[in-house]
Amino acid sequence: MIAIVGLLIGAIIGLVLEPEVPAALQPYLPIAVVAALDALFGGLRALLDGTFDDRVFIVSFLSNVVVAAVIVFLGDQLGVGTQLSTAVVVVLGIRIFSNAAAIRRHLFRA
């Protein structure tokens, strides 16, 4: 619950302050957001399943963002950053929709 409140507070602060993202980090921001959403939906699913562990959530959140950023960085270094960014978004998108479907089944019994 603390993580969700922190996420909401962070989103509100970001909307109010409108921070500038340095040009060097701009390719990584969308990937980091998608990785964070994957961890958030996974945490919500675990919470509804009764298996939520805050340590696992934090490690999952941080490792998702770091691994996704490293993959995009390596892709940039190899000259195939766009393709690897797309691959990361597709894989994480599949996980997000899978978790969303499990959440929907849990909430609506459908």
Secondary structure, DSSP 8 states (H G I E B T S, - for coil): -HHHHHHHHHHHHHHHH-----TTTTTTHHHHHHHHHHHHHHHHHHHHHT---HHHHHHHHHHHHHHHHHHHHHHHHHT-HHHHHHHHHHHHHHHHHHHHHHHHHHHH--
